[in-house]
Amino acid sequence: MSAILEGTPDKRLVLVTGRAYPELAQKVAECLGTEILETTAYDFANGEMYVRFAEPVRGADVFVLQCHSGKINKWIMEQLIMIDALKRASARSITVVAPFMGYSRQDKKHRGREPITARLIFDLFRSAGADRIMTVDLHAAQEQGFFDGPVDHLTAMPVLLDYVRSAVSLDNTTIVSPDAGRIKVSEQWAAKLGGLPLAFIHKQRDITRPNHAEAHGIIGDVDGRDCVVVDDMVDTAGTICEAVRTLNEAGAKSVTLVATHGLLSGPAVERLKTCGAKEIVFMDTVPISESKRLPNMTVLSVAPLLAAGIRSVFEEGSVATLLEGLPEDMRPRNIYA
């Protein structure tokens, strides 16, 4: 197979990846029926990075896939360098593919003299030469307005919904929002699963302490019911584990955690191990190593969703159709990561 997927005679699709999570890029390439363009990338002794592409990209539509995880600042910088190299190599268009967008939770000012770092990241990508952004489940959908260009905001909801339908008996299920900010998404979940009951946990976040919030009660009926808690990301897992304990104390029959981004930083794995959740479901928008996977943890592949989004952009089709589910040719692929 060629590293360049031929489209119409005057169009070429090129997929490149950074070093953060090349395994995901390989799965995306397989879904597209292409190969990743060979890239030379290494670090100098002082930590500076070097990137060069092994083949010409002049006139190509290039998709730059990089996961913002682990050494997040390093991988964002590497992606910026890749974009700059592509711009100087006369790529026709450059699309940033960031399955998890770093700094996306810093989308507003809580107090004076704070940055809005999410806006800064989008500005950096634009300044480097990116024409388009593709990402999955931003912390807040309105962040799309931070980028002066098209933003393809994909959602993992259809993939996660399909799994929940197959894994959870919906006759006695309540969808739970872990806080007031996720109610709208939880309402969509409840509606798409046949009008299930909805509950949400009232919690208060201490803005002076990162990754810390306290639950103060539950609004809605969860007693004796199977609860599905829906969130966008799990970082240190402190707040989500407190939500599980709150539900169990309120008499929930079982609790299933579902989140798009399993960042799993610091004590997250130990907290999840003892939180009392029946099952924990993530997408692999960031790498989740075997050492972090628990017996009750399921990791679904985001590769078919990214591949479908990339193909739609390249063929100038509608990305909005992916909100309803994956294309038929992507569905049979292995859903597990």
N, C-alpha and C positions, 0 to 999 in steps of 0.2 A: 504493500500500500504506500501511496505517496503521503508525504507530510503535508501536502497541500491538497485540500478537497476542492475539486473543480465544480464551479457553479455554472452560471451562464458564461459565455465565452469571454466576457470582459470583467468577470468577477472571480476572486479567489478567496477562500476562507483559510485562515491560518490560526492555529491554536498554539499558544506558548504558555509556559508555566514557570513560576518561581520555585524555590526550593522548600517552601513551607510544607506542602502536602502534594507532592507529585503523583502519589497513588490515585488521588481523586481525579486529577487531570487525565491520567491514563484511562480511567473508567469513562470519563466524558468523551475522550477521543474514540474509544471503542463504540460508544453509543452513536457517535456521528459517522463511524466508518472511516476514520482518518487516523493520522498519527500526529504526535506532538512534534513541533519543529525543534530540532536540536539546538540547544543553547549552551554556551559556555558561561559559567558563573562561578566566581570564587571570591574569597575575602583576602584582602591584603593584611599584612602583619598588624597594622594599626586599626583594623576593623572596617576600613573602607571596602566597598564592594565593586566588582567589575562584572559587566554583562555584555555578551556579544552573541548575535544570532548567526547560525552556521550557513543559512541560505538567504537569498534576497527576499525582501518583503515589499518591494516597490509595487504600489498599486493594489496591495492586498487588503482585505478586511481582516484585521487582526484582533483576536480575543485573548486578553492577558489574564490568566487565571492565577489567583494567589489567595491563600487562606490567611486571614489575620488572626493568628493564634500563637501561643507559646511566646516566642521572641517577637511580639507583635510590632514593635517599632522598627526592628530590623526588616521584617517582611514587608511592611508598608513602604519603607525606603527602597527596598529592592524592586518592588512593583513600580515605583516612581521612576527608577533608573531604567527599567525595561521600557516604560512608556516613552521616555526621552530618547532611548536608542531607536525605537520604532519610528518616532516622529522624524528623526534625523535620517532614517533610512527610507523615507518617503512612502510609508504605509498610507493607503488611501483613507482608512478609518481605524481608530483604536478604541476598543471597548474594554473597560475594566470589568472583570468578572470577580467579584468578591462575595463568596457564599455567605460569609459573616463579615459585616462591615465594622472594622475596628473603630472604637470611640463612639459608636452610634448612640450609646446611652447618655452621652454628654450633649444633649440636644437643646438645652435651655439653661438659663441662669436661675439658680435657686437663691443665691445671695449676691451681694455686690462684689465686684472685682473677680468674678469667675469667668473662665473662657467658655465659649460654645465650640467645643473641640470638634464636634461632628461637622460643623460648617467648615472649619479649617481643613479637615481631611478632604472634603469634596473640592474645596478651592485648590488644594495641592494637586489633586488629580487633574483638574482643569488646566492649571498652569503648566503641568508637565506635558500636556498634549492630548489628554483623553477626550474623545468626542462623545462617549456614552458610558453609562454606568449600569451594570447588571448586578443585582444583589438579591438576597432572600430574607424576607421577614425582618425589615428594619425595626429598631426599637420603637420608633414612631413613624408612621407612614408619611407625615408631613415633611420629613427630612428630605424627601425627593426634591423639594423646592430649594434645597441648599446648592444644587448643582445646576449650572447654567447650560443645560443641554438635556437630551433625553435620559430618563432613568427607567429601566425596566425592573419594577419591584415585584419579583416573583414571590409566591407564597408556597410554603410546604404543606399548607392545610389539606389539599386534596389527597396527597400521599399519606399523611397522618390519619386523615379520616378513613381512608380505605383500610388501614391497618386496625384502627379502633373498631370498625364495623366487624372485622373478622375475629378480633381478640376479646371483645367485651360484649356481654349480653346486655342489650340496650333496654330491656323491659323494665329494669329497676335502676336506671342510671341517671345521675344528675351531673351536669357540666358545671364545673366550679372555676370561677375567675379568682386568681390568687390576690388580686387587688382591684381597686376601682378602675385603674387605668387600662385593664385588660377586659373590661365588661363587653365592649363592642365586639371584640374578637370572639369571646365566649358566646355571645348571642348568635354569631354566625355559626359557630360549632353546633349549638343547640338546635338551630333551625335546620341545618343540613343533615342532622341525625334524626330528623323526624319530629321536631318540636319538643325536645327533651326539657325537663325542668332546669332552671338555672339558679345558682347560688353564687355569692361572692364573699370573700373574706375581707373584713374591714381591718386594715392594718395601717400603722403609722410609721413612716420612714424617718429616721434620724439623718438629716442631711449633713450633719457634721461627722458621721461615721459611715464610711463606705461599706456596702454589702450588709447593712443591718436594718432590719425592720421588725416591728412587734405586732403580732395579731391581737386584735381586741374583740373579736366576735365574728359570727357568721350570719349573714342575711340570706335566708332561704332554708329549705328543709333538706337535711342530709342524713337524718336519723334512719338507720337501717338500709341505706341506699349505697349503691356502687358509685363512687365519685371519680370523675375524670377531671384532673386539674390541668388547665391549659396555660402555658406561658411561652414567652419568646426565647428566653435564655436562662440557663442555670450556671452561675459562676461559682461561688463558694458554697452554694446550696443551703445557706443558713436560713433565708426567708422561706424558701420552698419547703424545707423540712419542717419548719415551724407550722406551715400551712397544713402539712400532712398530720402532724400531731394534733393540731386544733380540730381537724375533721374527725380524727379517730376519737378524740375526747368527746366530740359531739354525737358520737354513736354511728359514724359511717361504717357500713358493712365492709367496704374495701376502698382503697385509694390508688388510682393509677395516675402517674405523672407523665405528661406529654409536653415536650418542649422542642423547638427547632434546633437551638444551638446549645450543645452540651460542652461548655467551656471547662467545667470541672477543675477549677483552680484550688490550690491549697488543700483545705480539709474536706473538700466536696465529697470525695468518694467515701470517706469514713462516715460522714454525716448521712449520705444516702443509704449506706449499708444498714444503718440502725434506725432510720426514720420511720419504718413501718409501712412503706409503700408496697403494694402488691406487685406492680410492674412500673418500670421507668423506660420511657421511649424517647429517643433522640434521633435527629438526622445527623449525618456525618459532614455537616458544613465546616466543621473543624475536626482534625484527627482525634479520635478517641482510642488510645492505645489499649492493648489487651490487658495491661496492668490496671487500667481504670474501669474495665468492664466487670459488672457484677452478674451473678447468676440470674437475677430478675431484670436485667437491662437488655433492651432491644435497640439496636442501632440500624436505622434505615438509610439507604443510599440516596443521596441528593443528585447523583450523576445524571440519571435520566431527565430530571427536571431542568438542570443546567443545560444539558444537550438540546432539549426541546426549545429552550429559550434562545440559545445561540443559533440554532437552525432557523427559528422564526425571524430573528433579526437579520440574519444573512440573506434569507429568501424574501425579506420585506413582507413577511406575513404578520398576523396578529398575535402578539404576546398575551393579550387579554384572554384568549381562549384557554390558556393554561390555568386560569383561575378556577376553571371547572374540572380540570383533571388533565392527566398526561395524554398525549396522542396515542392511538392504538398501537403503533409500532414500538412505542417505548414501554408500554404496560407489561409485556411478557418478560422483561429483563429482571434480573435478580434484584429484589427490593432491599435485600440486606447488605450492610456494609461490613 
